[in-house]
Amino acid sequence: MSTQTPSSGAARHLLPQGEKGSAESAANAMLPSPLAGEGARRAGEGAAVVRRSDRLKFFARKMRHEPTQAEAKLWHLLRNRRLTEFKFRRQQPIDHYIADFVCYSARLIVEADGSQHAESAYDSTRDAQLQAAGFRILRLSNNDILARPDAVLDTVWAALHEVRS
């Protein structure tokens, strides 16, 4: 019979050799328990590890709740299947990006662009990756969306029907 210290006072409940009083167990005892929903389900998960897709979903949701004036106007034109059988979704995460408006059946992305998007290298890279994923991109100026909504709607309609031809 070996002489070990009991863990809870009962002689029959002994800890394995070297576990009681180790530096690692003392450090773990100092950490607080995670809040509800922040604990890991598996190794490598938890509050410290946030997947890119979760982060994109969070930003997309935030962008849906805080649209620009042009995005709100364009959404009013595209929502509720107003273009017959074409359903649009707004602020959708696709690949590593968030698209303003997407019609999955026509594989069309509609972007409402301000002046900051003119000749942007980032937008060129983004468009190339989204096109490689099978989407066509239609970029519309915020000024056109606000000043000429009927012309914008005609442009979107024409782009949607290019797929069917």
C-alpha positions, 0 to 999 in steps of 0.5 A: 500500500502506498502513502498518497494524500487523499483528494477530498478527505476520503481515503478511497478517492485518491488522485494519480501520482503527481497530480495534486499540487502540480504547477499546471493544476494550480494555474488552471485553478486560477482561471475562471469558468467560461461564460455560457456559450463560450466554452469549447465543445471540442479541442481548439474551439471556444471564445478564443477561436472565431472562424472566418465564416462566423465573423463574416456572418456577424458583419453581414448581419450588422450591415443588413441592419445599417444599410447606406441610403443607396443600399436601402433604395436598391433593396426596396427595388429588388426585394420580395421577388419584385423581378418575377422569379428572381429572389435576391438576398442582401449582404450575403457572405460568399467565399471570403467576401460579403456581397451587397445583393445576390441572386443565386439562381442567376449567379448574379451579384449586384454591388452598390458602389460609392466613389471609394470603389472607383479603380480599386485594386481590392475590388478587382481581386474580389471580383476575380475570385467571385467570378472564379466561383461562378458569379457575374458582378454588376456594379451600380453607382450610388448616384444612379441608384438614388437619382435614376432608380428606373434605369437601374432596375432596367439594368438589373433586369437585363443582367438577369436575363443574360444568363437565360440567353 
